[in-house]
Amino acid sequence: MQNNLKKPLTYEQQLEHLIVDKKLNVENRDNALLILKHNNYYRLSGYMIDFFR
């Protein structure tokens, strides 16, 4: 059986993905990391859907 699970990303890697791949404008990386740690990536990415339309 093949394992198709993605490797987990650190908070820093998740933030980098949001900035580079999703073109999220971040003025304060430390604050963005704090928010990401409290409101995980998937919760934030759901709110960003409207911004990409």
OpenMM code with the backbone's topology and positions (N, CA, C; nanometers):
from openmm import Vec3, app, unit

residues = "MET GLN ASN ASN LEU LYS LYS PRO LEU THR TYR GLU GLN GLN LEU GLU HIS LEU ILE VAL ASP LYS LYS LEU ASN VAL GLU ASN ARG ASP ASN ALA LEU LEU ILE LEU LYS HIS ASN ASN TYR TYR ARG LEU SER GLY TYR MET ILE ASP PHE PHE ARG".split()
positions = [
    Vec3(0.0840, -0.1183, 0.0000),
    Vec3(0.0000, 0.0000, 0.0000),
    Vec3(0.0881, 0.1241, 0.0000),
    Vec3(0.0589, 0.2170, -0.0881),
    Vec3(0.1403, 0.3371, -0.1022),
    Vec3(0.0897, 0.4473, -0.0092),
    Vec3(0.1800, 0.5167, 0.0551),
    Vec3(0.1453, 0.6249, 0.1467),
    Vec3(0.1445, 0.7567, 0.0692),
    Vec3(0.0276, 0.8177, 0.0524),
    Vec3(0.0143, 0.9425, -0.0229),
    Vec3(-0.0022, 1.0645, 0.0664),
    Vec3(0.0310, 1.0514, 0.1933),
    Vec3(0.0159, 1.1636, 0.2847),
    Vec3(0.1253, 1.2669, 0.2618),
    Vec3(0.0868, 1.3925, 0.2706),
    Vec3(0.1852, 1.5006, 0.2607),
    Vec3(0.2603, 1.5108, 0.3925),
    Vec3(0.3862, 1.5514, 0.3843),
    Vec3(0.4629, 1.5755, 0.5054),
    Vec3(0.4118, 1.7039, 0.5708),
    Vec3(0.4039, 1.7056, 0.7037),
    Vec3(0.3573, 1.8270, 0.7705),
    Vec3(0.4588, 1.9403, 0.7534),
    Vec3(0.4079, 2.0619, 0.7438),
    Vec3(0.4918, 2.1806, 0.7309),
    Vec3(0.4991, 2.2529, 0.8644),
    Vec3(0.6113, 2.3158, 0.8908),
    Vec3(0.6231, 2.3996, 1.0091),
    Vec3(0.5382, 2.5246, 0.9886),
    Vec3(0.5162, 2.5996, 1.0938),
    Vec3(0.4416, 2.7247, 1.0802),
    Vec3(0.5123, 2.8207, 0.9857),
    Vec3(0.6438, 2.8226, 0.9931),
    Vec3(0.7209, 2.9094, 0.9057),
    Vec3(0.7034, 2.8687, 0.7587),
    Vec3(0.7032, 2.7380, 0.7318),
    Vec3(0.6835, 2.6889, 0.5955),
    Vec3(0.5414, 2.7182, 0.5463),
    Vec3(0.4433, 2.7052, 0.6345),
    Vec3(0.3058, 2.7365, 0.5983),
    Vec3(0.2921, 2.8838, 0.5624),
    Vec3(0.3546, 2.9703, 0.6418),
    Vec3(0.3496, 3.1139, 0.6148),
    Vec3(0.4173, 3.1451, 0.4822),
    Vec3(0.5301, 3.0831, 0.4566),
    Vec3(0.6003, 3.1033, 0.3305),
    Vec3(0.5133, 3.0610, 0.2125),
    Vec3(0.4415, 2.9519, 0.2270),
    Vec3(0.3495, 2.9042, 0.1223),
    Vec3(0.2394, 3.0078, 0.0973),
    Vec3(0.1852, 3.0641, 0.2037),
    Vec3(0.0811, 3.1659, 0.1880),
    Vec3(0.1345, 3.2905, 0.1176),
    Vec3(0.2561, 3.3296, 0.1511),
    Vec3(0.3154, 3.4503, 0.0927),
    Vec3(0.3552, 3.4278, -0.0531),
    Vec3(0.4245, 3.3200, -0.0812),
    Vec3(0.4791, 3.2960, -0.2152),
    Vec3(0.3737, 3.2413, -0.3111),
    Vec3(0.3096, 3.1330, -0.2716),
    Vec3(0.2176, 3.0649, -0.3640),
    Vec3(0.0793, 3.1281, -0.3691),
    Vec3(0.0323, 3.1787, -0.2560),
    Vec3(-0.1025, 3.2365, -0.2507),
    Vec3(-0.1018, 3.3887, -0.2601),
    Vec3(0.0192, 3.4476, -0.2694),
    Vec3(0.0361, 3.5928, -0.2864),
    Vec3(-0.0251, 3.6745, -0.1727),
    Vec3(-0.0167, 3.6213, -0.0508),
    Vec3(-0.0664, 3.6927, 0.0656),
    Vec3(0.0327, 3.8019, 0.1034),
    Vec3(-0.0150, 3.9236, 0.1214),
    Vec3(0.0686, 4.0364, 0.1600),
    Vec3(0.0808, 4.0378, 0.3120),
    Vec3(0.2010, 4.0192, 0.3629),
    Vec3(0.2253, 4.0152, 0.5067),
    Vec3(0.3235, 4.1255, 0.5432),
    Vec3(0.2790, 4.2172, 0.6279),
    Vec3(0.3651, 4.3279, 0.6703),
    Vec3(0.4464, 4.2921, 0.7937),
    Vec3(0.3932, 4.2067, 0.8799),
    Vec3(0.4612, 4.1706, 1.0041),
    Vec3(0.4630, 4.0180, 1.0161),
    Vec3(0.5762, 3.9576, 0.9827),
    Vec3(0.5866, 3.8104, 0.9819),
    Vec3(0.5675, 3.7509, 1.1208),
    Vec3(0.6197, 3.8166, 1.2233),
    Vec3(0.6053, 3.7638, 1.3596),
    Vec3(0.4587, 3.7577, 1.4002),
    Vec3(0.3854, 3.8636, 1.3697),
    Vec3(0.2433, 3.8668, 1.4019),
    Vec3(0.1668, 3.7635, 1.3182),
    Vec3(0.2033, 3.7494, 1.1909),
    Vec3(0.1391, 3.6517, 1.1044),
    Vec3(0.1619, 3.5100, 1.1573),
    Vec3(0.2820, 3.4808, 1.2051),
    Vec3(0.3106, 3.3491, 1.2625),
    Vec3(0.2266, 3.3245, 1.3877),
    Vec3(0.2121, 3.4261, 1.4707),
    Vec3(0.1310, 3.4139, 1.5913),
    Vec3(-0.0145, 3.3832, 1.5557),
    Vec3(-0.0677, 3.4543, 1.4572),
    Vec3(-0.2054, 3.4297, 1.4126),
    Vec3(-0.2181, 3.2898, 1.3551),
    Vec3(-0.1223, 3.2487, 1.2757),
    Vec3(-0.1246, 3.1152, 1.2143),
    Vec3(-0.1221, 3.0061, 1.3209),
    Vec3(-0.0448, 3.0259, 1.4250),
    Vec3(-0.0361, 2.9266, 1.5320),
    Vec3(-0.1682, 2.9142, 1.6080),
    Vec3(-0.2420, 3.0231, 1.6178),
    Vec3(-0.3685, 3.0222, 1.6921),
    Vec3(-0.4881, 2.9853, 1.6049),
    Vec3(-0.4799, 3.0093, 1.4750),
    Vec3(-0.5911, 2.9832, 1.3818),
    Vec3(-0.5384, 2.9066, 1.2625),
    Vec3(-0.5150, 2.7827, 1.2709),
    Vec3(-0.4411, 2.7029, 1.1727),
    Vec3(-0.4613, 2.7412, 1.0259),
    Vec3(-0.3730, 2.6908, 0.9421),
    Vec3(-0.3669, 2.7220, 0.7986),
    Vec3(-0.5003, 2.6990, 0.7294),
    Vec3(-0.5647, 2.5866, 0.7572),
    Vec3(-0.6873, 2.5519, 0.6852),
    Vec3(-0.8017, 2.6454, 0.7216),
    Vec3(-0.8052, 2.6915, 0.8433),
    Vec3(-0.9073, 2.7889, 0.8829),
    Vec3(-0.8837, 2.9213, 0.8097),
    Vec3(-0.7583, 2.9656, 0.8026),
    Vec3(-0.7266, 3.0908, 0.7330),
    Vec3(-0.7497, 3.0793, 0.5832),
    Vec3(-0.7115, 2.9675, 0.5239),
    Vec3(-0.7244, 2.9542, 0.3788),
    Vec3(-0.8708, 2.9560, 0.3367),
    Vec3(-0.9618, 2.9110, 0.4204),
    Vec3(-1.1033, 2.9173, 0.3897),
    Vec3(-1.1540, 3.0602, 0.3812),
    Vec3(-1.1001, 3.1486, 0.4626),
    Vec3(-1.1398, 3.2897, 0.4596),
    Vec3(-1.0827, 3.3621, 0.3380),
    Vec3(-0.9746, 3.3093, 0.2813),
    Vec3(-0.9090, 3.3775, 0.1693),
    Vec3(-0.9722, 3.3464, 0.0351),
    Vec3(-1.0643, 3.2526, 0.0303),
    Vec3(-1.1248, 3.2135, -0.0978),
    Vec3(-1.1853, 3.3333, -0.1702),
    Vec3(-1.2547, 3.4189, -0.0981),
    Vec3(-1.3187, 3.5361, -0.1603),
    Vec3(-1.2181, 3.6331, -0.2208),
    Vec3(-1.0975, 3.6366, -0.1670),
    Vec3(-0.9957, 3.7282, -0.2175),
    Vec3(-0.9374, 3.6843, -0.3513),
    Vec3(-0.9558, 3.5570, -0.3866),
    Vec3(-0.9005, 3.5030, -0.5097),
    Vec3(-1.0019, 3.4992, -0.6239),
    Vec3(-1.1192, 3.5525, -0.6016),
    Vec3(-1.2229, 3.5533, -0.7066),
    Vec3(-1.2192, 3.6801, -0.7842),
] * unit.nanometer
topology = app.Topology()
chain = topology.addChain("A")
for resn in residues:
    res = topology.addResidue(resn, chain)
    for name in ("N", "CA", "C"):
        topology.addAtom(name, app.Element.getBySymbol(name[0]), res)
